[in-house]
Amino acid sequence: VNSMFTPLLVLTGVHGDRLTVLQAPEFVSFQKGDWPVSGETIPDLVALTMGFSVKEDLSWPGLKAGPLFQRPRANVLVVVRGVDSLALPQSVASYPLENPVPFTMDSVAETVHSLFAEDTPVVLQLAPSEERLYMLGKANAVFEDLPVTLQQIRARLSQDGSVLASLPLNSLSRNAEADLLFLSEVQVLHDITALLQRHRHLAKDHSPDLYSLELSGLEELSRLYGQDSPQYRDATAILASVLQKFGEDVYALYGNNAVVEVVTVKSFEAPLTRKSRSILESKQISNPGSPYNLAYKYNFHYAVVFNIVLWLMITLALAVIAISYNLWNMDPGYDSIIYRMTNQKIRMD
């Protein structure tokens, strides 16, 4: 959420496991159509919308290549579990989601951090129901007061500015555990936009921001009440309205230069195992597969760096050879003003 956003906004809504783009800058060209997108390729799709390279070409016609020197200032990806359809009418495009396997934005976060480490971009990954939070760069200062644990979020619901005062709860209860989990996630979305409005300078820097949110409140409501229950229907309508406004607010905060995507998935095909990280962790990425903290042996920047170093060294070597050759064959009497003046002085003496 911005790692987690940069000035490009795309929102995605879903109908039967779908990816729906609600808003996007003109230079991020999503094509209307029913081309399916695989769940495991979504991180690469997010990277491409932010102007980054990916290790493998994404042969998907839904996204056209954009201008080389324009990139969104932020990307916001919201994953909604427990629903296969959300009424998000103001969308740019919507695509069916195939192979809905769990995925993370870790690779995109590593790219943002490695390319813009000195600019300290905002990288925010958050899953309120699992109390999972990862922040990097300026996010440590901006979202330091963001409620993270379920206890903190529920306490926030009873404070001033709570969403409970403005939401039509209808059949939802303020005392039921599953209902509070859903309302807590809605409160987190509200607090993120409020903090971004307080720190508007984030949208004006040159480093892209990345936001990744995972919401599972609807999944709990579906498991407890069923999909035909009034609680589930009311929660679905509330979340659709909140996400629509959340996308519009983030898009406006980043000067209409952000991408916000919403992925709706009924259930993932396999459980996702992740290692939790410290809330205020802010260290550079190292090689987790090496006990000696060694760097990666290869990454997709290797070819570029290798060519730069190679041809620079060849050019310098040729320059040294040419200079040495000319110095060796130089006639001091004609080519050097120092020797020329010395010879004249000797003759006069």
Buried (B, 14 or more C-beta within 10 A) or exposed (E): BBBBBBBBBBBBBBBEBBBBBBBBBEBBBBEEEEEBBBBEBBBBBBBBBBBBEBEEEBEBEBBEEBEEEBBBBBBBBBBBBBBBBBEBEEBBBBBBBEEBBBBBBBBBBBBBBEBBBEEBBBBBBBBBBEBBBBBBBBBBEBBEEBBBEBEBBBEBBEEEEBBBEEBEBEEBEEEBEBBBBBBBBBBBBBBBBEBBEEBEEBBEBEBBBBBBBBBBBBBBBBEBBEBEBEBBBBBBBBBBBBBBEBBBBBBBBBBBBBBBBBBBBBEBEEEEEEEEBEBEEBEEBEEEEEEEEEEEEEEEEEEEEEEEEEEEEEEEEEEEEEEEEEEEEEEEEEEEEEBEEEEEEEEEE
